[in-house]
Amino acid sequence: MHTSSKQKSLIYHLFITKQIKSFAMASNTCFMLAFFIAVSISSMDIGLAARHLLQTTPSAPTLPKPTLPQIPQIPTLPQGNVPPLPTIPTLPQGNVPPLPLPSLPTIPTAPQVTLPPLPAATSLPNFPSIPTTIPSFPFLSPPPSATTP
């Protein structure tokens, strides 16, 4: 089978493109891993530096307290004449006649049923008892041990 130079260059181009894509994917993953490690280490250094600053800084100097201006007095507002609230009129109480209660129907009485007597307790079948002793099994003798010369 004979391949032309165009076909060879196309195959080579596809092969190189695939290699570059896989390298780019691997380098992207490697970059992300390196970035994560760098951020982790730098945050550890920042924490140590903050602790060092807290332990070594002297106390803050005392600053003079500023004088605050006087708060102006709020003037009293004139009180107007407000009419009183109207009273709520009381409503007349009406007499409501009681509602007649309907008479309840009588419940019929159930007839008395006599049940047959229960059978005697001796008519139950005998159940097998659970054995309380464990039977002994004969153990096999161990195989003969191999002797070394």
DRENFI-390519 format. One record per residue: residue number from 1; residue in one letter; y, x, z of N, C-alpha, C in turn. Coordinates in steps of 0.05 Angstrom, whole numbers, plus 5000, padded with zeros to 4 digits. Layout:
// DRENFI-390519
NUM_A_Y_X_Z_Y_X_Z_Y_X_Z
...
END
This chain:
// DRENFI-390519
1_M_4977_5017_5000_5000_5000_5000_5025_5018_5000
2_H_5042_5013_4982_5065_5030_4978_5090_5015_4988
3_T_5106_5028_5005_5130_5015_5015_5154_5030_5003
4_S_5174_5016_4996_5198_5028_4984_5215_5040_5007
5_S_5235_5055_4999_5253_5067_5018_5270_5046_5031
6_K_5276_5024_5017_5292_5002_5029_5276_4989_5052
7_Q_5250_4985_5046_5233_4973_5067_5231_4991_5091
8_K_5228_5017_5086_5226_5036_5107_5251_5037_5124
9_S_5274_5036_5111_5299_5037_5126_5303_5011_5142
10_L_5294_4988_5130_5295_4963_5145_5277_4963_5169
11_I_5253_4973_5166_5234_4974_5189_5246_4993_5210
12_Y_5257_5016_5202_5268_5035_5220_5292_5022_5235
13_H_5309_5008_5220_5332_4994_5232_5323_4974_5253
14_L_5303_4957_5246_5293_4938_5266_5282_4951_5290
15_F_5267_4973_5287_5256_4987_5309_5278_4999_5327
16_I_5298_5011_5316_5320_5022_5331_5335_5000_5345
17_T_5340_4977_5332_5354_4955_5344_5339_4945_5369
18_K_5313_4943_5366_5297_4933_5389_5298_4953_5412
19_Q_5298_4979_5406_5299_4999_5426_5326_4999_5441
20_I_5347_4995_5425_5374_4994_5437_5377_4970_5456
21_K_5366_4947_5447_5367_4923_5463_5352_4926_5489
22_S_5328_4938_5488_5313_4942_5513_5327_4962_5531
23_F_5339_4983_5519_5354_5002_5535_5378_4990_5548
24_A_5392_4972_5533_5416_4959_5544_5408_4940_5567
25_M_5385_4927_5564_5376_4909_5586_5369_4926_5610
26_A_5355_4948_5606_5347_4965_5628_5372_4978_5641
27_S_5391_4986_5625_5415_4999_5637_5432_4978_5651
28_N_5432_4953_5642_5447_4932_5656_5434_4927_5684
29_T_5408_4926_5685_5394_4923_5711_5399_4947_5729
30_C_5398_4970_5717_5403_4995_5733_5432_4995_5743
31_F_5450_4987_5726_5478_4986_5735_5482_4966_5758
32_M_5470_4943_5756_5472_4923_5777_5460_4933_5803
33_L_5438_4947_5802_5426_4958_5826_5444_4980_5838
34_A_5455_4997_5821_5473_5018_5831_5498_5006_5843
35_F_5508_4984_5831_5532_4971_5842_5526_4959_5869
36_F_5503_4946_5872_5495_4934_5897_5492_4955_5919
37_I_5480_4977_5913_5477_4999_5932_5504_5010_5940
38_A_5522_5014_5921_5548_5025_5927_5564_5006_5945
39_V_5563_4980_5940_5578_4961_5956_5566_4961_5985
40_S_5539_4963_5987_5527_4963_6013_5535_4987_6029
41_I_5535_5010_6017_5543_5035_6031_5572_5035_6038
42_S_5589_5025_6019_5618_5025_6025_5625_5006_6048
43_S_5611_4983_6049_5617_4965_6071_5608_4977_6098
44_M_5587_4993_6098_5579_5006_6122_5600_5027_6131
45_D_5611_5041_6112_5632_5061_6118_5657_5047_6129
46_I_5664_5024_6117_5687_5009_6126_5684_5000_6155
47_G_5660_4991_6161_5655_4982_6188_5657_5004_6208
48_L_5647_5028_6201_5649_5051_6219_5678_5060_6221
49_A_5693_5059_6200_5721_5067_6201_5737_5048_6218
50_A_5731_5022_6216_5745_5002_6233_5739_5007_6262
51_R_5714_5013_6269_5707_5018_6297_5722_5043_6307
52_H_5723_5064_6289_5736_5088_6297_5766_5083_6302
53_L_5779_5067_6285_5807_5061_6289_5811_5046_6315
54_L_5794_5027_6321_5797_5011_6346_5794_5029_6370
55_Q_5777_5049_6369_5773_5066_6392_5794_5087_6396
56_T_5808_5095_6374_5826_5117_6376_5856_5109_6376
57_T_5863_5084_6369_5891_5077_6368_5902_5072_6396
58_P_5926_5082_6401_5938_5077_6427_5947_5048_6429
59_S_5954_5040_6453_5963_5012_6456_5990_5008_6442
60_A_5995_4984_6434_6020_4978_6419_6044_4982_6437
61_P_6066_4992_6426_6090_4996_6443_6102_4969_6450
62_T_6115_4969_6473_6128_4944_6482_6154_4940_6466
63_L_6157_4917_6455_6181_4911_6439_6200_4893_6455
64_P_6226_4895_6449_6244_4878_6464_6241_4849_6456
65_K_6244_4831_6475_6241_4803_6469_6267_4792_6458
66_P_6264_4778_6435_6289_4767_6423_6299_4744_6439
67_T_6326_4741_6438_6338_4718_6452_6339_4695_6432
68_L_6330_4672_6442_6329_4648_6425_6355_4633_6429
69_P_6365_4620_6407_6389_4604_6410_6383_4578_6425
70_Q_6403_4567_6437_6400_4542_6452_6393_4519_6432
71_I_6375_4502_6441_6369_4479_6424_6390_4458_6429
72_P_6401_4447_6407_6423_4427_6411_6411_4401_6424
73_Q_6428_4388_6439_6420_4363_6451_6418_4341_6431
74_I_6398_4324_6433_6396_4301_6415_6414_4279_6425
75_P_6432_4269_6408_6450_4248_6417_6434_4222_6422
76_T_6443_4207_6441_6430_4181_6447_6441_4161_6427
77_L_6422_4146_6416_6430_4126_6396_6439_4101_6410
78_P_6458_4086_6398_6466_4061_6411_6444_4040_6410
79_Q_6441_4026_6432_6421_4005_6434_6433_3979_6422
80_G_6419_3968_6403_6428_3943_6391_6416_3919_6406
81_N_6428_3896_6401_6418_3872_6414_6396_3861_6396
82_V_6372_3861_6407_6349_3851_6392_6341_3825_6404
83_P_6337_3803_6388_6329_3778_6400_6301_3780_6410
84_P_6295_3764_6431_6267_3766_6442_6247_3754_6422
85_L_6223_3763_6425_6202_3753_6408_6196_3724_6413
86_P_6190_3708_6393_6184_3679_6398_6158_3677_6413
87_T_6156_3656_6429_6131_3651_6443_6111_3637_6425
88_I_6086_3642_6429_6065_3629_6413_6060_3602_6425
89_P_6062_3581_6409_6057_3554_6420_6028_3550_6427
90_T_6023_3534_6448_5995_3529_6455_5985_3505_6439
91_L_5961_3506_6430_5950_3485_6414_5937_3464_6432
92_P_5938_3439_6425_5925_3419_6442_5895_3422_6442
93_Q_5883_3418_6465_5854_3420_6467_5842_3393_6461
94_G_5825_3392_6441_5812_3367_6434_5785_3363_6449
95_N_5777_3339_6451_5751_3333_6464_5731_3329_6441
96_V_5711_3346_6441_5690_3345_6421_5666_3331_6433
97_P_5656_3310_6420_5633_3296_6431_5609_3314_6430
98_P_5591_3311_6449_5567_3328_6448_5549_3319_6425
99_L_5535_3339_6413_5518_3333_6391_5492_3322_6401
100_P_5481_3302_6388_5455_3291_6397_5433_3310_6390
101_L_5415_3316_6409_5393_3334_6404_5370_3317_6394
102_P_5357_3327_6372_5334_3312_6362_5310_3315_6381
103_S_5294_3295_6381_5270_3296_6399_5249_3313_6385
104_L_5236_3330_6401_5216_3348_6390_5190_3333_6386
105_P_5175_3339_6365_5149_3325_6361_5129_3336_6382
106_T_5110_3319_6388_5090_3327_6408_5069_3345_6394
107_I_5060_3365_6408_5040_3383_6397_5012_3372_6403
108_P_4995_3369_6383_4969_3358_6389_4953_3378_6405
109_T_4936_3368_6422_4919_3385_6439_4894_3393_6423
110_A_4886_3418_6426_4863_3429_6412_4838_3420_6427
111_P_4817_3414_6412_4792_3406_6426_4780_3430_6441
112_Q_4767_3425_6463_4754_3446_6479_4728_3454_6466
113_V_4725_3480_6460_4701_3490_6447_4685_3505_6468
114_T_4659_3500_6468_4642_3515_6486_4628_3536_6470
115_L_4629_3561_6479_4617_3583_6465_4588_3587_6475
116_P_4570_3596_6457_4543_3601_6467_4543_3625_6486
117_P_4523_3627_6504_4522_3650_6522_4517_3676_6507
118_L_4527_3698_6519_4523_3724_6507_4494_3732_6511
119_P_4483_3748_6491_4456_3757_6495_4454_3777_6518
120_A_4430_3780_6529_4426_3798_6551_4430_3827_6542
121_A_4437_3844_6561_4443_3872_6554_4417_3887_6547
122_T_4394_3877_6553_4369_3891_6547_4361_3888_6518
123_S_4374_3870_6504_4366_3866_6476_4379_3886_6457
124_L_4396_3904_6467_4408_3924_6450_4386_3945_6442
125_P_4388_3956_6417_4368_3976_6410_4372_4002_6425
126_N_4350_4017_6428_4352_4042_6442_4361_4064_6422
127_F_4382_4078_6430_4393_4099_6414_4379_4126_6422
128_P_4375_4144_6403_4362_4169_6410_4382_4185_6428
129_S_4370_4200_6446_4387_4216_6464_4393_4243_6452
130_I_4415_4255_6460_4423_4281_6449_4410_4302_6466
131_P_4396_4321_6454_4382_4342_6470_4402_4359_6485
132_T_4396_4365_6509_4414_4382_6526_4405_4411_6527
133_T_4381_4418_6518_4373_4446_6518_4373_4456_6490
134_I_4379_4482_6488_4380_4495_6462_4353_4508_6457
135_P_4340_4501_6435_4313_4513_6430_4316_4543_6425
136_S_4296_4558_6433_4297_4587_6429_4284_4593_6402
137_F_4296_4612_6388_4286_4620_6362_4274_4648_6365
138_P_4251_4653_6353_4240_4681_6355_4256_4700_6338
139_F_4265_4721_6350_4280_4741_6335_4262_4760_6321
140_L_4270_4768_6297_4254_4787_6282_4258_4815_6293
141_S_4238_4831_6291_4241_4859_6300_4258_4874_6280
142_P_4274_4893_6290_4291_4908_6271_4274_4926_6253
143_P_4285_4932_6230_4270_4950_6212_4267_4978_6224
144_P_4247_4992_6216_4243_5019_6227_4266_5037_6218
145_S_4275_5054_6236_4297_5072_6229_4287_5095_6212
146_A_4303_5104_6195_4296_5126_6178_4299_5152_6193
147_T_4279_5168_6192_4280_5194_6206_4290_5216_6188
148_T_4306_5233_6198_4316_5256_6181_4299_5280_6187
149_P_4291_5295_6166_4274_5319_6171_4289_5341_6184
END
